[in-house]
Amino acid sequence: MKFIFGREILDPSEFYDRDEELKVLINSFKIKQPIAVIGYRRMGKSSLVNVALKLIDNEDVVTVKVSLEGVRSIRQFIDLYVSSILTEAVKKSIRLRLRVSLINIRDTLHALLGAVREVGVRFDGLDFYVKLYTDVVDYKVNMIKALDEFLQMPQRIAEELGKNMVIAFDEFQQVRFLKQPYPDVLRVMRRIWQSHNMVEYIIAGSEVGIMRDLLSRSDQPFFAFFRVIELKPFDKDTGISFLREGLKENGVDCPMDILEKVYELTGGFPAWLNLAGLRMIEGGCDKWFILSDPTVKLIIESELSSLNSNQRKLLKALATGVKLNKSDVRKPNSVLAELIAKGLVKKTGWRRYRIVDPLLANYLGLWLRV
């Protein structure tokens, strides 16, 4: 086992624990049960989905992962969705090694079409959707109407290929940005997806409050549509075992009290445990390395820079134990709701809240002036 920080895991041999979650995902793929994976940042959602897709990948299944991180418009959604699905479908059908260029997706799709024609494979669906995408780019067809057609695409491609398909959307909470120009987009997605019998859908998201609203509110289109898995931090035994095994393979043997303190400081978040392990391999058994690591500082400061001043003040108040009514935050209850939606704060009891990430709480409490 090796410590890995800063990249998604693709190889099942590099993945640690989460056996039960993997079993649920793989079984859901087999029975085409739509499934949602939610969890706070740095829990390993993306890696879990990657490994599950890898384990079920074979010649009879087309697996596609579409990351919606940064998507803010229907055009961006269509670009990622169409290029990802068609590229994987072509690769699986004619075994081509191709890469999608997100700089010029139209050229990439036409290159796919040319490659298919060159090997003499009939692929009518590819012709249709490449032409439709070209018409979208050239403003010859309404983008919302085109999106409805593209949402039908996985089932039609699966039928044409005679292969089942699994579509995984990462950072699915970004679809909320599609609702402004297209208020019914989620309702249309559900209506179309539930009619597909050769395609299984999985969604994952890290803005936990938003994802919970999408999935659990009875007035939302996806209410009772997905089975939900919520990823938690590693428990104490698992987290310490993870650290001990990784350190041992690198010739480092740290006392139990050090490992316990590292677990406490990281809260059992897999990403932070990986970074702590790397630092301890390099510098020895120092439990405080993780707090002073420049990578932690860069990540946390980047996240804080995306928040407004009221949100930062409220986080500072939570980190330092200041009561919300004395935090100099305007409309603290509204700000609190925003931070919960973003997955930065969670409710722990009646009028009790805490910052989700213990390293963020430590950073705010020890160093940052807001």
Salt bridges, closest charged atoms under 4 A:
GLU8 OE1 - LYS65 NZ 2.71
GLU14 OE2 - LYS2 NZ 3.21
GLU14 OE1 - ARG7 NH2 3.31
GLU20 OE2 - LYS23 NZ 3.74
ASP57 OD1 - LYS92 NZ 2.98
GLU59 OE1 - ARG95 NH2 3.75
ASP79 OD1 - ARG75 NE 3.03
GLU88 OE2 - LYS91 NZ 3.36
ASP124 OD2 - ARG122 NH2 3.16
ASP127 OD1 - ARG117 NH2 2.46
ASP135 OD2 - LYS131 NZ 3.08
ASP138 OD1 - ARG106 NH1 2.78
GLU149 OE1 - ARG156 NH1 2.94
ASP170 OD2 - LYS65 NZ 3.68
GLU207 OE1 - ARG176 NH2 3.39
ASP219 OD2 - ARG217 NH2 2.63
GLU230 OE2 - ARG212 NH2 2.40
GLU230 OE2 - LYS232 NZ 3.81
GLU260 OE2 - LYS236 NZ 3.97
GLU264 OE2 - LYS261 NZ 3.21
ASP293 OD2 - ARG279 NH1 2.89
GLU303 OE2 - ARG42 NH1 2.93
ASP328 OD2 - LYS313 NZ 3.60
ASP357 OD2 - ARG42 NH2 3.13
